[in-house]
Amino acid sequence: MEIENDFLVIGSGIAGLSFALQAANHGKVALVTKKEITESATNYAQGGIASVFSEEDTFESHMEDTIVAGAGICHEDVVKMVVEEGPEVIRTLIEWGVKFTTRGNSYDLTREGGHSKRRIFHADDLTGREIERALVTAVFEHPNIEVYENHTAIDLITESKIKKMRVERNKCYGAYVLDVVNNQVKTFPARITLLASGGGGKVYLYTCNPDVASGDGVAMAYRAGALISNMEFMQFHPTTLYHPQAKSFLISEAVRGEGAILRRKDGTPFMEKYHKLKDLAPRDVVARAIDNEMKTYGDDCVYLDITHKDPDFVKSRFPNIYRTCLKFCLDMTKEPLPVVPAAHYLCGGVVSDMNGETVIKHLYAIGEVAFTGLHGANRLASNSLLEAAVFAGRSYRYAVDQLRNTQFDHIDIPDWDSGTATDSDEMVVVSQNWDEIRRFMWNYVGIVRSDKRLQRALNRIKLIQEEIAEYYWDFIITSDLIELRNIATVAELIILCAMQRKESRGLHYNIDYPERDDIRWKKDTLVCKEF
């Protein structure tokens, strides 16, 4: 079955939805999403979206905070562009119906770790859900957008794959997609293909990402020949709720922004030992500090304490966090919350330029799936939604210009070929490999690494990939098998980039190279598939 469109958008977070809404005024859009349209990392974003808006703030200040957090390898031209286009993005979101929290006649701007000013737009502590609500409503109302829920992208369709030969600059013609409900592989030809598929937190054992975050876009782009960069920089959110019934529930950084203090089990605050900003230090510093405190004292968690603030303020500022914690018999106004770090945000990804285009012609990557150079070695809090929205606008404008001024080749796209594959009754193989990858990634390629751990991880992933390759081609494809293949690919890319970087910087800490090396390593790591 073939479903042809001008634009194919893979992913339904703020990046994909924003692009689709703007591109749909210039052509037909197919929006493909793995689960329901609202199931995305955006929907779970609590804190907010950063942008200079108050008279007390400046572009220069936001840029400096971003660059400091990025540990010296942010691309300053990208930082400048994103920060300066931020206010216009906020206005566009408001026009689309996003209702940010106000205080009196002005927006209630808050502050998070690493920010020197209050510049975070939020909707209580459910900012992502409010953005998703407004954008999804607008998408379903647009006549030029067709949404395909429960559709999992399998692989990109490229010129080199169709012709079975290397080409000077590969071109993308769409993607093969599995209709999960009907168990049917469909062909989605498109003149412009956008990867907005999010990150890969599910590569790790503990993550606050939704289940859909299995790195699919990065893996597909890598297999197609795109450049991949800085995968070693996986951000671990310092504070996810530690409770046996809580599925990695994130406690927003904004809680520390409003004065919460991190304490050991005995009540001792500890962040002053690690950074001058104490509890408002950047996330990489806080995550390593918590990890070190837990290992030093043998504790399973640390505690986030905001009990010194007015209870009514806490309840009104963090209504969702407060209500959720109560479900687990934890009252954050009366007792500190037990928290641990968890994989949160991928700062590396598919290399894309200032317009979101990759080295593969007509293939764009924006949002968490992309590497733009904005985040450097560590993402500043609430810069992710900003980056996604800014690049959605830039890539849509450039893509529309391509549609107008480029002669697109007509090419016959073959249907998906399952060959002699049969149904499998051995799903235990998939679940076993899935669990093993996530566990050794947490233990060997987590917050603290070493050369020996990385080599062990590489050895394991190569063996597992051999098993997956055999299984993948022998049996009829399923969504579980697609995700397993992708997390194995993403795990390998993280390991390879981590092995390249012989220093410690930002989110990457290697005990064999504990110092930052600006002479040799003030640069990005790069990986590309050999054909």
Secondary structure in CASP SS format (residue, H / E / C, confidence):
PFRMAT SS
TARGET T0000
AUTHOR 0000-0000-0000
METHOD secondary structure of the structure
MODEL  1
M C 1.00
E E 1.00
I C 1.00
E C 1.00
N E 1.00
D E 1.00
F E 1.00
L E 1.00
V E 1.00
I E 1.00
G C 1.00
S C 1.00
G C 1.00
I H 1.00
A H 1.00
G H 1.00
L H 1.00
S H 1.00
F H 1.00
A H 1.00
L H 1.00
Q H 1.00
A H 1.00
A C 1.00
N C 1.00
H C 1.00
G C 1.00
K C 1.00
V E 1.00
A E 1.00
L E 1.00
V E 1.00
T C 1.00
K C 1.00
K C 1.00
E C 1.00
I C 1.00
T C 1.00
E C 1.00
S C 1.00
A H 1.00
T H 1.00
N H 1.00
Y H 1.00
A C 1.00
Q C 1.00
G C 1.00
G C 1.00
I E 1.00
A E 1.00
S C 1.00
V C 1.00
F C 1.00
S C 1.00
E C 1.00
E C 1.00
D C 1.00
T C 1.00
F H 1.00
E H 1.00
S H 1.00
H H 1.00
M H 1.00
E H 1.00
D H 1.00
T H 1.00
I H 1.00
V H 1.00
A H 1.00
G C 1.00
A C 1.00
G C 1.00
I C 1.00
C C 1.00
H C 1.00
E H 1.00
D H 1.00
V H 1.00
V H 1.00
K H 1.00
M H 1.00
V H 1.00
V H 1.00
E H 1.00
E H 1.00
G H 1.00
P H 1.00
E H 1.00
V H 1.00
I H 1.00
R H 1.00
T H 1.00
L H 1.00
I H 1.00
E H 1.00
W C 1.00
G C 1.00
V C 1.00
K C 1.00
F C 1.00
T C 1.00
T E 1.00
R E 1.00
G C 1.00
N C 1.00
S E 1.00
Y E 1.00
D C 1.00
L C 1.00
T E 1.00
R C 1.00
E C 1.00
G C 1.00
G C 1.00
H C 1.00
S C 1.00
K C 1.00
R C 1.00
R C 1.00
I E 1.00
F E 1.00
H C 1.00
A C 1.00
D C 1.00
D C 1.00
L C 1.00
T H 1.00
G H 1.00
R H 1.00
E H 1.00
I H 1.00
E H 1.00
R H 1.00
A H 1.00
L H 1.00
V H 1.00
T H 1.00
A H 1.00
V H 1.00
F H 1.00
E H 1.00
H C 1.00
P C 1.00
N C 1.00
I E 1.00
E E 1.00
V E 1.00
Y E 1.00
E C 1.00
N C 1.00
H E 1.00
T E 1.00
A E 1.00
I E 1.00
D E 1.00
L E 1.00
I E 1.00
T E 1.00
E H 1.00
S H 1.00
K H 1.00
I H 1.00
K H 1.00
K C 1.00
M C 1.00
R C 1.00
V C 1.00
E C 1.00
R C 1.00
N C 1.00
K E 1.00
C E 1.00
Y E 1.00
G E 1.00
A E 1.00
Y E 1.00
V E 1.00
L E 1.00
D E 1.00
V C 1.00
V C 1.00
N C 1.00
N C 1.00
Q E 1.00
V E 1.00
K E 1.00
T E 1.00
F E 1.00
P E 1.00
A E 1.00
R E 1.00
I E 1.00
T E 1.00
L E 1.00
L E 1.00
A C 1.00
S C 1.00
G C 1.00
G C 1.00
G C 1.00
G H 1.00
K H 1.00
V H 1.00
Y C 1.00
L C 1.00
Y C 1.00
T E 1.00
C C 1.00
N C 1.00
P C 1.00
D C 1.00
V C 1.00
A C 1.00
S C 1.00
G C 1.00
D H 1.00
G H 1.00
V H 1.00
A H 1.00
M H 1.00
A H 1.00
Y H 1.00
R H 1.00
A H 1.00
G C 1.00
A C 1.00
L C 1.00
I E 1.00
S E 1.00
N C 1.00
M C 1.00
E C 1.00
F C 1.00
M E 1.00
Q E 1.00
F E 1.00
H E 1.00
P E 1.00
T E 1.00
T E 1.00
L E 1.00
Y C 1.00
H C 1.00
P C 1.00
Q C 1.00
A C 1.00
K C 1.00
S C 1.00
F C 1.00
L E 1.00
I C 1.00
S C 1.00
E H 1.00
A H 1.00
V H 1.00
R H 1.00
G H 1.00
E C 1.00
G C 1.00
A C 1.00
I E 1.00
L E 1.00
R E 1.00
R C 1.00
K C 1.00
D C 1.00
G C 1.00
T C 1.00
P E 1.00
F C 1.00
M H 1.00
E H 1.00
K H 1.00
Y C 1.00
H C 1.00
K C 1.00
L C 1.00
K H 1.00
D H 1.00
L H 1.00
A C 1.00
P C 1.00
R H 1.00
D H 1.00
V H 1.00
V H 1.00
A H 1.00
R H 1.00
A H 1.00
I H 1.00
D H 1.00
N H 1.00
E H 1.00
M H 1.00
K H 1.00
T H 1.00
Y H 1.00
G C 1.00
D C 1.00
D C 1.00
C C 1.00
V E 1.00
Y E 1.00
L E 1.00
D E 1.00
I C 1.00
T C 1.00
H C 1.00
K C 1.00
D C 1.00
P H 1.00
D H 1.00
F H 1.00
V H 1.00
K H 1.00
S H 1.00
R H 1.00
F C 1.00
P H 1.00
N H 1.00
I H 1.00
Y H 1.00
R H 1.00
T H 1.00
C H 1.00
L H 1.00
K H 1.00
F C 1.00
C C 1.00
L C 1.00
D C 1.00
M C 1.00
T C 1.00
K C 1.00
E C 1.00
P C 1.00
L E 1.00
P E 1.00
V E 1.00
V E 1.00
P E 1.00
A E 1.00
A E 1.00
H E 1.00
Y E 1.00
L E 1.00
C C 1.00
G C 1.00
G E 1.00
V E 1.00
V E 1.00
S C 1.00
D C 1.00
M C 1.00
N C 1.00
G C 1.00
E E 1.00
T C 1.00
V C 1.00
I C 1.00
K E 1.00
H C 1.00
L E 1.00
Y E 1.00
A E 1.00
I C 1.00
G H 1.00
E H 1.00
V H 1.00
A E 1.00
F E 1.00
T C 1.00
G C 1.00
L C 1.00
H C 1.00
G C 1.00
A C 1.00
N C 1.00
R C 1.00
L C 1.00
A C 1.00
S C 1.00
N H 1.00
S H 1.00
L H 1.00
L H 1.00
E H 1.00
A H 1.00
A H 1.00
V H 1.00
F H 1.00
A H 1.00
G H 1.00
R H 1.00
S H 1.00
Y H 1.00
R H 1.00
Y H 1.00
A H 1.00
V H 1.00
D H 1.00
Q H 1.00
L H 1.00
R H 1.00
N H 1.00
T C 1.00
Q C 1.00
F C 1.00
D C 1.00
H C 1.00
I C 1.00
D C 1.00
I C 1.00
P C 1.00
D C 1.00
W C 1.00
D C 1.00
S C 1.00
G C 1.00
T C 1.00
A C 1.00
T E 1.00
D C 1.00
S C 1.00
D C 1.00
E C 1.00
M H 1.00
V H 1.00
V H 1.00
V H 1.00
S H 1.00
Q H 1.00
N H 1.00
W H 1.00
D H 1.00
E H 1.00
I H 1.00
R H 1.00
R H 1.00
F H 1.00
M H 1.00
W H 1.00
N H 1.00
Y H 1.00
V C 1.00
G C 1.00
I C 1.00
V C 1.00
R E 1.00
S C 1.00
D H 1.00
K H 1.00
R H 1.00
L H 1.00
Q H 1.00
R H 1.00
A H 1.00
L H 1.00
N H 1.00
R H 1.00
I H 1.00
K H 1.00
L H 1.00
I H 1.00
Q H 1.00
E H 1.00
E H 1.00
I H 1.00
A H 1.00
E H 1.00
Y H 1.00
Y H 1.00
W H 1.00
D H 1.00
F E 1.00
I C 1.00
I C 1.00
T C 1.00
S H 1.00
D H 1.00
L H 1.00
I H 1.00
E H 1.00
L H 1.00
R H 1.00
N H 1.00
I H 1.00
A H 1.00
T H 1.00
V H 1.00
A H 1.00
E H 1.00
L H 1.00
I H 1.00
I H 1.00
L H 1.00
C H 1.00
A H 1.00
M H 1.00
Q H 1.00
R C 1.00
K C 1.00
E C 1.00
S C 1.00
R E 1.00
G C 1.00
L C 1.00
H E 1.00
Y C 1.00
N E 1.00
I C 1.00
D C 1.00
Y E 1.00
P C 1.00
E C 1.00
R C 1.00
D C 1.00
D H 1.00
I H 1.00
R H 1.00
W H 1.00
K C 1.00
K C 1.00
D C 1.00
T C 1.00
L E 1.00
V E 1.00
C C 1.00
K C 1.00
E C 1.00
F C 1.00
END
